[in-house]
Amino acid sequence: MARLFDSARERLDAAAKHIDVHPDVLEKLRYPKETLAANLLVRMDDGSRRSFKAWRCRYDDTRGPTKGGIRYHPNVNLDEVMTLAFWMTFKCAVANLPYGGGKGGVAVDPKQLSPAELERLSRAYAQAFSNFIGPDRDIPAPDVYTNAMVMGWIADEYSSIVGHPSPAVITGKPIPLGGSLGRGDATGRGAYYTIRYIEKDLGVGPEKKSRVVLQGFGNASYHAAELLHNDGYKIIGVSDSRSAIYDPDGLDPIAVFEHKQKTRGLAGAPSAGKLTELSNSELLEQECDILIPAALENQITDENADRIVAPIIVEVANGPTTPEADAILNKKNITVVPDILANAGGVTVSYFEWVQNKAGFYWPIEEVHSKLRTFIEPNVDEIWRFKQDRGIDMRTAAYVHALNRIASAVAAHGTKAFFAS
Ligand code: GLU
């Protein structure tokens, strides 16, 4: 039952109501272009073999090669991979990257595997999908529980299959293997640039010591927290997959991160004030000025949306809010800065990495940061203005913005849509 995918497509239908888009375009975007499933047979350290289900979906390539991460998570399934690929299609269009959307996944708990097993699994993924991915076809990247090392193994395996170094087949690689400076913190930095760009409109800012709660403390949320904290925002709550901590007097995200590295958890993290421990779901309901869900999808649902008190939600995770929850949040006048805008910094610097790989010419970090800002701000601006002009929510405005770009690419391909009406 493709439930997540069905609710993702509701966003498309909602956006289509606001513009005059040819039905052919909507028909094209209703299903993925192609999906490949594989069974990865991996030799474990004890000599046995174990199989892992794996997928890669190329959702739509109207605007260019498909682009999107590979997720390693025990609950990954085809429905989720298709949905994530759908979201990537709209995210790449929002960010104005010359890409369509794709996504991959392996049903595995990587924490249960040794580094050598993880390497064999990642190389098996590259082998199984070597004809499906490619530098001009479909370009993977990191996602939940995959990192630069995994990207390096896949780049290496793919290169040996095609017989020459092919760094542009995947992004998010280690720097010595052709990774870009600034890819590591790009998702968090993109969210940070987005917030800072519209903070006056949102009524928040460092001078007000606006309070931020983050669900998740992985790569994206840690960097967003660190950048906001350095500018004077007050981080008052964070969580990981097991627990959450909250301190209305403020937390130092760097000290919390170091504590988590040492103890593998958040409990007992350093704090100058009144630290309390909560569950992950309780954290979402705490009082704050900005709530940043940065973990997995379906965290804000019709079950808990009523209890959310934050006036602003910035979605650093993909799909943290269900459409039913969206309706409740809109009614409560909560501004949701949607995932396809707020977390597009990662794929934007992935694009920079791919450009650098193709050119064989590498940029200094300052150039990556300034180009990232240059890519993000005009889209935030346009989406914010469109939302204000039309009196619609920001997610619908972002989908309309993306749909316009995809529709004009469909038209430029000379399909029937171009000639109609
Ligand atoms: N997994 C990230 C996302 O959901 C990055 C994708 C990429 O860099 O291609 O946006």
Boltz pocket constraint, residues with backbone or C-beta under 6 A from the ligand:
constraints:
  - pocket:
      binder: B
      contacts: [[A, 67], [A, 68], [A, 69], [A, 70], [A, 91], [A, 139], [A, 140], [A, 141], [A, 142], [A, 143], [A, 144], [A, 171], [A, 318], [A, 343], [A, 344], [A, 346], [A, 347], [A, 348], [A, 350]]
      max_distance: 6.0
